Amino acid sequence: MPTLPTPGQDPWDAALNDVLAEVSNQWLPSDYGLAGWSYDPALCDNAVTTVNGTLYLNRVNIRRNVTVDNLAWMITTAGAAPVAGQNWVGLYTAAGSRIAQANVDAQVTVTGFKATAVAAVALTPGLYWVATLFNAGTPPQLLSGVDSTVRPNLALANAALRSAVNGTALTTLPASITPAANTATGGKPQFVGVGL
């Protein structure tokens, strides 16, 4: 039987997560070196085709103070002929501020798991969105947890959507977005994560 941590004792959150993992035998993002993810990758069995110029947002819930330095995502079918300087992954806060980004032109044509390095950023508990944006002769297909945005989003407000779109015909990640302008229409529920 696991020993429960004393409330308020450092690191209460990490110890509690360890206990919950032992009790439930569920895989957690930390088991993969991640601070949070949109879906457990073991449960992802779909692929989504991205549309050029579309800013896709997939929500990641952060439950403790962490510093992250990479963004996780996965290409299931490689793209072709990426447009130079127009393929990106990034991270946005619940308020819509972009706090991390990396160009991924060189990764668009290669299948597999990606842990794209970004400048280290400290996160506090709350919701964040990992953003993906592609422009290529053939944009990549990405690993997905479900085949529609209906189930993941249920009745969430636009500013809290789990899978959303916030802009089209883009070539770079905007410095900020308006979360209330998120829309589930055209969203692609992707496996994404933020790494420790």
C-alpha positions as CSV (number, residue, x, y, z in Angstrom):
1,M,0.0,0.0,0.0
2,P,1.5,3.4,-1.0
3,T,2.2,6.0,1.7
4,L,0.2,9.2,1.1
5,P,2.2,12.4,1.2
6,T,1.5,15.0,3.8
7,P,-0.6,17.9,2.3
8,G,1.4,21.0,1.8
9,Q,4.7,19.2,2.0
10,D,7.1,19.8,-0.9
11,P,6.7,18.3,-3.5
12,W,3.1,17.6,-2.7
13,D,2.0,17.6,-6.4
14,A,4.8,15.3,-7.6
15,A,4.3,12.8,-4.8
16,L,0.5,12.8,-5.2
17,N,0.9,12.0,-8.9
18,D,3.3,9.1,-8.1
19,V,0.7,7.7,-5.6
20,L,-2.1,8.1,-8.1
21,A,-0.1,6.4,-10.8
22,E,0.6,3.4,-8.5
23,V,-3.0,3.1,-7.4
24,S,-4.5,3.4,-10.9
25,N,-1.7,1.9,-13.0
26,Q,-2.3,4.7,-15.5
27,W,0.5,6.1,-17.6
28,L,1.1,9.8,-17.0
29,P,2.9,12.4,-19.1
30,S,5.8,12.3,-16.7
31,D,6.4,8.7,-17.6
32,Y,7.4,9.9,-21.0
33,G,9.4,12.9,-19.8
34,L,6.5,15.3,-20.4
35,A,4.9,17.9,-18.2
36,G,1.5,17.5,-20.0
37,W,-0.1,16.2,-23.1
38,S,-3.3,16.4,-25.1
39,Y,-3.8,12.6,-25.2
40,D,-1.9,9.4,-24.1
41,P,-0.1,8.4,-27.3
42,A,-0.8,4.8,-26.6
43,L,-4.5,5.5,-27.1
44,C,-4.0,7.5,-30.4
45,D,-4.9,5.4,-33.4
46,N,-5.9,8.1,-36.0
47,A,-4.1,10.5,-38.3
48,V,-5.2,13.9,-39.2
49,T,-4.4,15.7,-42.4
50,T,-3.4,19.3,-41.8
51,V,-4.4,22.2,-44.1
52,N,-1.8,24.7,-45.2
53,G,-1.8,28.0,-43.3
54,T,-4.1,26.9,-40.5
55,L,-3.1,27.6,-36.9
56,Y,-4.1,24.4,-35.0
57,L,-4.3,24.6,-31.2
58,N,-4.4,21.6,-28.9
59,R,-4.8,22.1,-25.2
60,V,-2.4,20.8,-22.6
61,N,-3.2,21.1,-18.9
62,I,-0.3,21.8,-16.6
63,R,-0.9,20.8,-13.0
64,R,2.3,22.0,-11.3
65,N,5.0,24.5,-11.7
66,V,7.5,23.3,-14.3
67,T,10.1,24.5,-16.7
68,V,9.8,23.0,-20.2
69,D,12.2,23.1,-23.1
70,N,10.6,21.1,-25.9
71,L,7.3,20.6,-27.6
72,A,6.2,17.0,-28.5
73,W,4.2,16.0,-31.6
74,M,4.3,13.2,-34.1
75,I,4.1,12.9,-37.9
76,T,2.4,9.7,-39.2
77,T,2.7,10.5,-42.9
78,A,5.5,12.8,-44.1
79,G,4.8,16.0,-45.9
80,A,6.7,17.2,-49.0
81,A,8.2,20.4,-50.3
82,P,7.9,22.5,-47.1
83,V,7.9,26.3,-47.8
84,A,11.0,27.7,-46.1
85,G,10.3,29.6,-42.9
86,Q,6.6,28.7,-42.8
87,N,6.4,25.6,-40.7
88,W,6.1,26.1,-36.9
89,V,5.3,24.6,-33.5
90,G,4.7,26.9,-30.6
91,L,3.1,27.3,-27.2
92,Y,0.4,29.8,-26.1
93,T,-0.9,30.7,-22.7
94,A,-4.6,30.8,-21.7
95,A,-4.5,34.5,-22.2
96,G,-3.3,34.0,-25.8
97,S,0.4,35.1,-25.5
98,R,2.9,33.1,-27.5
99,I,5.7,32.0,-25.1
100,A,7.7,29.6,-27.2
101,Q,8.1,28.7,-30.9
102,A,10.4,26.8,-33.2
103,N,10.7,26.5,-36.9
104,V,10.2,22.9,-38.1
105,D,10.8,23.1,-41.9
106,A,13.4,20.3,-41.7
107,Q,11.0,18.0,-39.7
108,V,8.0,18.1,-42.0
109,T,9.3,15.5,-44.4
110,V,10.3,13.0,-41.7
111,T,7.9,10.7,-40.0
112,G,8.0,9.8,-36.3
113,F,8.0,11.4,-32.8
114,K,9.3,14.9,-32.5
115,A,10.7,16.6,-29.4
116,T,11.3,20.0,-30.8
117,A,13.6,22.2,-28.7
118,V,12.4,25.6,-27.6
119,A,13.9,28.2,-25.2
120,A,13.2,27.0,-21.6
121,V,10.0,28.6,-20.3
122,A,8.6,28.4,-16.7
123,L,4.9,27.3,-16.6
124,T,2.5,27.7,-13.8
125,P,-0.6,25.5,-13.4
126,G,-3.3,26.1,-16.0
127,L,-4.2,25.5,-19.6
128,Y,-1.9,26.1,-22.5
129,W,-2.1,25.3,-26.2
130,V,0.5,23.7,-28.3
131,A,0.3,25.3,-31.8
132,T,1.1,23.7,-35.1
133,L,1.2,25.5,-38.5
134,F,2.4,24.1,-41.8
135,N,2.8,25.3,-45.4
136,A,4.1,22.7,-47.8
137,G,3.4,21.2,-51.2
138,T,1.9,18.3,-49.2
139,P,1.4,19.1,-45.5
140,P,2.0,16.3,-43.0
141,Q,-0.4,14.0,-41.3
142,L,-0.2,14.0,-37.5
143,L,-1.0,11.5,-34.8
144,S,-4.5,12.0,-33.4
145,G,-6.4,10.7,-30.5
146,V,-9.9,10.9,-32.0
147,D,-11.4,11.4,-35.4
148,S,-13.4,14.5,-34.7
149,T,-13.4,17.6,-32.5
150,V,-16.9,17.0,-31.2
151,R,-16.0,14.6,-28.4
152,P,-12.9,16.3,-27.1
153,N,-14.5,19.7,-27.0
154,L,-18.0,18.8,-25.7
155,A,-19.5,22.0,-24.3
156,L,-16.3,23.9,-23.6
157,A,-16.3,27.6,-24.3
158,N,-14.1,28.8,-27.2
159,A,-11.4,30.1,-24.8
160,A,-11.1,26.7,-23.3
161,L,-11.4,24.4,-26.3
162,R,-9.3,21.2,-26.3
163,S,-8.8,21.3,-30.0
164,A,-9.3,24.4,-32.0
165,V,-8.3,26.6,-35.0
166,N,-7.4,30.3,-34.5
167,G,-6.5,31.6,-38.0
168,T,-5.9,30.6,-41.6
169,A,-3.7,31.7,-44.5
170,L,-0.8,32.2,-42.0
171,T,2.9,31.8,-42.6
172,T,4.2,32.4,-39.1
173,L,2.8,32.0,-35.6
174,P,1.2,35.2,-34.3
175,A,2.7,36.9,-31.2
176,S,-0.7,36.6,-29.6
177,I,-4.1,35.2,-30.3
178,T,-7.6,35.9,-28.9
179,P,-8.7,32.7,-27.2
180,A,-12.4,33.7,-27.5
181,A,-11.9,33.6,-31.3
182,N,-10.9,29.9,-31.1
183,T,-13.3,27.7,-33.1
184,A,-13.7,23.9,-33.1
185,T,-14.6,24.1,-36.8
186,G,-11.7,22.6,-38.8
187,G,-9.9,21.6,-35.6
188,K,-7.5,18.6,-35.7
189,P,-7.3,16.7,-32.4
190,Q,-3.5,16.1,-32.4
191,F,-1.2,14.3,-29.9
192,V,1.0,17.1,-28.6
193,G,2.9,17.6,-25.3
194,V,5.3,19.9,-23.5
195,G,8.5,18.3,-22.4
196,L,10.7,18.7,-19.3
